[in-house]
């Protein structure tokens, strides 16, 4: 895996260049325009999002688990966003205290984590109540025929780009306790049909009530 991870990091920007030109960069820009306050980006890769964060961001922390990617990420941070904090950490085991961030950004990450539900639970833990998750992700198609094609071809996608193109990511976000506020179905640019289904959106953690119970678990009509 060491050689494979290094090769993937070295070729990643070149491999993604056509997709970025044909619309992926615009999707990233639209998503990250919503980020503000204390921001965590997971799986930062080589730093494709760094230059997109605006003045409303008080602090930016970026995690990335792969050493070869971290080296490239750190170089790009020095060039594009020198005040950014970079940490090597997987999304499934984030080294932050509870309620540390206002916003978490995930772009093309939840398809590649080893345990999607554990990663989403970690995001919920480090976000403050009412905090937001901004996501741009591959997803399993809602068209059964396309979904079956994704299942058949997923081995190839996993081999070439280290991700699972057929995960029910939107359902997973909801199952982890997030309330989805906004969703746009997208087609991933410059990609094979089985990788095409994608989703851009935002979700939030239910805000805590004065009693300390969040609004998702409060029972209507009963005293808190």
Secondary structure, 3 states (H helix, E strand, C coil): CHHHHHHHHHHHHHHHHHHHHHHHHHHHHHHHCCCCEEEEEECCCCCCCHHHCCCCEEEEEEECCCHHHHHHHHHHHHHHCCCCEEECCCCCCCCCCCCCEEEEEEECCCCCCCCHHHHHHHHHHHEEEEEEEEEEEECCCCCHHHHHHHHHHHHHHHHHHCCCCCCCHHHHHHHCCEEEEEEEEEECCCCCHHHHEEEEEEEEECCECCCCCECCCCCCCCCC
